[in-house]
Amino acid sequence: MNLHHLLVFHTIAKTGSITACAKALHISQPALSRELRKLEERFGLTLFERQPRGMRLTHAGEVLAEYADRLFDIARTADLAMKELASAKIGHLSIAASNTIGTYVLPGVLARFRRNNPGVKVSLFVSNTEQVAQAVADMRYSLGFIEGPLHINGLTATHFREDDLLPVVAAWHRLADATAINPRDLNDEPLLMREVGSGTRELIAAVLEDLDVQQGSIMEFGNTEAIKQAAIHGGGIAWLPAISITDELANDVLIPLPCAQLTLRRTLSIVRRAAVPDGPAERELLSLLEQ
């Protein structure tokens, strides 16, 4: 594939018109039209619908645009990485983290990093474990921080701390006053869980299966805070990171279930592409994280 043709396509997709693309790339409109036509002829597909006011991606164009976005994101990251090698005080720290780490662990560390390195642009992508690991494998981020198992080849995982997941209920839940419970007391109870792909959900599901607990109806949420609020309002049983509910536990808004088998300890890990060394900015961030 001709990368210049792909750049033309990518720029038209981003700007929405041949005219705007011509200004952005400093190329004449007729030349751009010819190059776009060559790309469409190569694929045998129409990539844009020509409209009176601009260009609209076809379905084929939308598919190609996703790949072009990833490719030029990688190119941008590579360019910034080279600049960072020249100076640890400039460049772009681009990292990804799963929900608990991205919400409760990294913000304070990143604030300290930014005070020490005001010239470094910082980007944090927060998603679930599966998506974070895939984003690192795709070279969109230099480091990932996950709270579940790693299932992608070509990455390495390094432990950096432990985290407890506590089973909790609202103060007025039927199990809230129990002095001790058996795991099977949870049979058919409504559960509040993260979405499929979350390391937290994978861990909880495996433990419940091992304990022969019959899962009740599951309500899915995309982040920890939403699960916490649902638990507070009596939506069901939730496993929440201890770091995320210190105030709620202290004020008896949420009550931990008294069952050691249901309190889970998980490993939080740093994921990298194998054999790719950390840059200066990544090394400083990890040093702050250790502190």
N, C-alpha and C positions, 0 to 999 in steps of 0.2 A: 504494500500500500504506500502511495506517495504521501509522506507526512505533511508536505506543504498543502496538498489538496485537503487533507484531514483538518489542518489548521484553518483553512478557509471555511470548511463546513462548520467547524466548532465555533468560529467567530460569528458566522451568520446566525447560528442557533442561539448564541448568547445575545447578540445585538438585535436580532429580529428582522434585519433587512440587508439587502445588498449595499445600499447607500451607506448605512452605518458601518458595515464591515469594511467597505472601501476606505472610509476615514480612519478606522482603527488600524488597518494594515498598510495604509498608504499605497494602495494598489487601485488601478482604474476599475470602474464597474464592469466594462466589457471583459477585461482580463479575469475578474473574479467569476463572472458568469461562465466563461469558457472552462475554468478550472473546476467549478462545481459540476458542469455538464460532464466533464471527463470522469469525475468520481462516480456520478450516477451511472454512466455508461459502463464503467468497470464492474459495478455490482449488478447492473441490469435492473435497478430499482429507482423509483422516484423518492427522493429524500425530503423534498419540501413541496408544499402546495403554494403556488404563486398567487398571492392575494393582492387586491388593490392597494392595501396599506401594509406591506411587509410580506414576510415569509413564515409559513407555519409548518412545523415538522409533521411528516407522515408517520405512520406506525414504524416503518423501517428506519426513518430518521431518528425517532425517539430511541430505538434500540442502539443505533450507532452512536447517538449522543451520550449514552451512558458509558460506553467504552471510551469515547473521546474525553469525557470528563475525567475518568480515572487515569488515562494516559497523561493528560496535561497536568493533572494534580501531581503525578509522580515526577514529571519534568520540573514542576515548580519546586517540589520538595528537594529534588536533587540539586537544583540551583542554589537553594537556601542552605543546603548542607555544605556545599563547597564554600559559600561565604562564611559559614560558621567555623569551618576549619581554619580560616584565615584569622578569625578573632572570636573568642568565646563570648564576646560582649555584643555581638550582632547576630542576626539570623532569626530562626523560627524554631521554637520548641513546640512540636506537634505531637500530642500524645492522646491516647484513648483509654478509657477506664469504664469498668462495669459500675453498676448503679451505686452500691454502697461506698466504694472507694472514691468514685467521682463526686459524690455528694458530701461525704462526711470525713474523708481522709485527705484528699488532695487540695481542696480549696485553700486551706491555711498554709500548706507547704508552697503552693504556687504563689501565694501573696508574698511570702518571704523571698522566693526566687525572683519575683518581679522587682522587689525593692533592691536586690543585689544586682540585677541585670536589666535596667530600664530600657536598654536598646534592643532587647530580645522580644520578638512577638510571641505570645503564648496562645496556643489553641488547645482546648480540651474537648474531646468528643465523648459523650456519655451514652452508653447503650448496654446491651446484655453481653455476657461472656462470649457467646458464639460470635456476635457481630464485631466485638472488639478484637478478638483473635484474628478473624478474617480480614479486618481492616489493616492490621499489622502485617499479615501475610501478603496483602495486596500492595504493600509499601506506601499506604496512605498515611501511616503514622509510624514514628520511630520507636515508640515504646507503647506497650499496653499493660494495663493493670486489671487482673481478673480475680474473681472470687469463686471460680468453679473449675472443673477439670478441663484440660487442654486436649482438643481432639484434632488439631490441624498439624500435618507434617511440615517440617521446615522451620518450626518455631521451637524455642526453648523456654522453659518456665523456671523462674527462680523464686523461692519462698521469701517473703519479707515480713510477714507477721501473721498471727492467728486472730480469729474473730469468732465470737460466740453468736449463734442464732438461737434466740429464746422463743419458745412457744408461748404466746400471750393471748388473753381474751379481755373483753370489756369487763369492768368491775361488776356488772350485774349479770354476767353470763352464768349459766348453771354450774360450770366447773370452777368459777372464780373463788369459791369458799372452800374448796376441797383441800385437805391437808396432805393428801397423797392420791395420785391417780395411776391407773394402769394404762398403757398405750391403747388398749382396746376400748377404753372409755371414749376414744375419739371416733369409733366406728360410726360412719354415716353422718358425722358432724360437717357442716359447711366449712370449707377451707378458703382462705384468701391467699392467692399464689401469684408469683410473677408469671410472665408469658413463657411459652415454649422457647427454648434457646437460652434461658437464664440459668446460670450455674447454680444459683440458690434453689430454683425449682428442681433441678436435676438431683441435687443432694437430698432435699426433703423427700421427694418421691421415692428415692432409693431406700431411705431409712424407713419410711412408712411401709414399704413392701417387705423389707426385712423383718419388721415387727408384726407383720400380718394385719395391719390396720386397714379396714375397708374404707377407702376414701369416699366422703360425701360429695356433694356438689361443689364445684370449684368456680370461684369468681376470679378472673384474671385481671392483673393490673400491670402497667408498664413501668412503675417505679415504686420505691420503698415508701415514700411519703403518702402516696395514694392508699397503699395497703394499710399503713398506720391509721389513717383517718377512718378507713372502713372498719378496722378492728375496734377503734374507739367507739364507733357508732353501733357496734354489735353485729357486724356483718359475718362474723365467724372466727375461726381460729387462724392466727397468723404466726409465722416465724419471722422475727425481726432482728436485725443486728443490734446487739446490746448498745453499741455506740450511738444508735439512732433514737433510743427511747429512754435515755437517762432521766429526763424530767418526768415523763409519763409514769415511769416506775416509782420514782420518788414521791409522786403525788397520788399514787394508787388510781391513776386513770386507766392504766393497763395492768393486768395481773399476770405474772408468769405462772405457768402450770407446773406444779410440783412433781416432775417426773424426769429423773436424770437421763433416761433413755431418749427423751424427746428434745433435750437440750443438745444442740449440735455445735461442734467446733469445726471450723473450716479453715483452709489455708488460703491466704491472699498471696497472689504471685505476680511477678513482673514477667511479661512475655516479650521476646525479641525474635528477630529473624536470626537463624543460626549463622554463626561465623561473621556477623556484622557487628563491628565494635561500636560502643557508645560514643557519641560526640561530646564535646566539652559541655554543652548545655545539659545534655542528658546526665552526664556524670555529676554535675553540680546539683541537679534536682535529686538524684538518688542519694547524694550525701546529705541533703536537707531532710530527706525522708527518713534516713537512718537516725537522725537526731530527734 
